[in-house]
Amino acid sequence: MVAGMLAGAVAAAMLATGGGVAEAAVGSSWARAEAWFAPPTAFIPSPAVTYDVGLVPAASWIEVEQRSFEGGDTTVTLRVRGMKPGHAYGVHVHQKPCGANPEAAGGHYQHRVDPVQPSKDPAYANAENEVWLDFTASVDGSGAASAQHDWAFRPGEAASVVLHDEPGGAGDRAACFTVPFAALPEAQQSGSAWGV
């Protein structure tokens, strides 16, 4: 019986931690991660944390994939299952990894960084300057979104995806997923991506 419980715990740990891959080939970068959401107090921690189990139930699933190419073209794709059917979510890439506190992920990642933080200026806080992946969950709780930009992430400045309780630029944080976003080397970034 103890061996069975141990095997079950190991299997659950492997599922909860999700998978993440980040690699870079010459002229490109790629990252993909998936996980099942768990509350911050879960016995087996997960890189996907739910703060509102009514909107993002424990054991719901998330996958994020990011592809960037020399010159800065970046596409981020989100897929989810098990969300609250019919609910509209706001989703953004954030600066820091998730934590037990919803605010741990910091602010939205911005291509051109607003000098006033937290950023509320629509010249900076918008879908062209940030990665917005808003979606409405279907009847079965699944959803998907994709965002494409002509810029790439700066190294170490994008670390998670936060699901908000409403679409657009704000809303309470319902869940967070730590993602190993990959950045292009500075020489491969386009234009003035470096916070200008």
N, C-alpha and C positions, 0 to 999 in steps of 0.2 A: 504494500500500500504506500509506504514512504517513497519507494522508487517510482511508483506511478505519479505521485504528487510532484516529485522532483522533475520528472520528465515533462509533466504538464506545465510547471513553472518555467522551465527552460524554453519550451515551445512558446509560451505566452510572452516571455521576454524577447524572443526573436521577433515575434509579430509586433509587439509594442514599440520596439526601437525603430522599426521601419527600415527602409533601405535608402541609401544615398550614394550617389556616384558623382564625382566631379573630375573632369579631365580636360586637358587642353591640348589640341593639336596645333601645328603651326598655322597661324592665322585664324584660329577659332577657339571657343571655349564652350563647354557643355556641362550641365548639371541636371540631375534628375533625382528626386527623392519622393518616397511615399511612406505613409504611416497611418495608424489608427489613433483617433483622439482618445485621450484619457484625462480625467481631472488632475489638477496639480498635486493632489494628495494621494494619487494612485500608488498602490504598493509597488507596481512595476512602472517606472517612469516612461514617458513617451516623448519624442520630439514634437508631437502634436498635442497641444494642451487645450482643453475646453474649459472656458470660464462660465458658460451659459449652456447647460445640458439640454435646455428646452429648444435652443436653436441649433446647437452642434452636439448631438448626443454622444455619450461615451461609446466607443467602438465604431463611430462613423469614420469614413476613410477619406484621405486626401493624397493627391499626387501633384507635384509641381515639376515642370521641366523648363529649362532655360537653354537657349542656344544663342551664341554671339559669334559674329564673324568679323574679320579684319575690316576696318573702316567703321565699325561700330554698330551694324545692324543687329538688334537683339529681339528675340521673341520669347515671351514667357507664357506658358500654357498651364492652366489649372484644371483639374478634374476632381470632383467630390462625389461621394455616395453617402446616404444616410442622413442628410440634412432635413430640416423641417420643410415638408412639402409646401410649395407655393410661396415661401418666404424669399424676399429680395435681400441679398447680402452685398455689402460693400467689401471689397478685398483689395489690399495694397501690399506692396513690398515695403518692409520696414528695415531700419538700420541695424538693429541688434537681435541676438537670439531671444527666444521666448523664455519666460520664467514663471514662477508661481504667481507673481503679481502681473496683471495684464499690461501695466505700463513698462515692464522690463524691456520690451521690444523697441523702445524709443519711438522716434517719429518716422514719418514716411521717408523712404529713400527718394532723393531729388537729384535730377541731372544737374540743374542749376540750383545751387543751395540758397535758400532764403536766408539772408543775414539775421532775420528776426525769427527766433524759435520759441515756442512751437509755431510752425508756419501756418498762417491763415490767409495770407495774401493770395488771391486768385491768380496773380501773375506767376506764382511758384507752385501753389497747391492746385494742380490740374492734371488731367489725364495725359497731356503731352509731356509734362515735366516729371511725372511720377508714373509708376506702373500700377494701373487700376485694372482689376480683374473682376468687376461686379458681375453677378449672375443672380437669376431667380431659380430656386430649386424646383424641379419638375414634380409631378405627382408621386413619383417613386423616390423622391429625395435626392436625385442625382443632379449634377450641374457641371457646367464647363464654361471656360472663358479663355481668351487669348489676347495678349497685347503685344504690339510690335512698335519698336522705336528705332531711330537711326543713331542711337548712342548705346554704349555698353556700361556696365557697372564698374565703378572704381573699386580697386582691390580693398577688401575688408570693410566696405561701407553698406553692403546689402546682406542681411543675414536671416530674414524670416518673412513669412506671409501672414498677415493678420486679417481675420474675418471679422467684420464689423456688423452690427445689428441692423444697419440700413445702408443702402447704396449711396454713392457720392463720396465726398471728401472727408466726412466725419462719421460720428456714431460710436456707440459703446463697443468695446472689444469683446466679442463673443468667443473667440478662439485664436490660437497662434500656432504656427508650424515653423520650426527652425529648418532652414534650407541651406545647403552648402553651395550658394551661388558662386559661379566662377567668373572671374574678371579677365579681360584681355590685358596683356602688358600695355603700359602707357604708350609705347611707340605705335601700337595698333589701334588706339582710340581715335575717334574722329573729332575733328574740329576742336572746340574749346570745352571739352567735357569736364574739365577739372575744376568744377565749382564756380565757374565764371558766370 
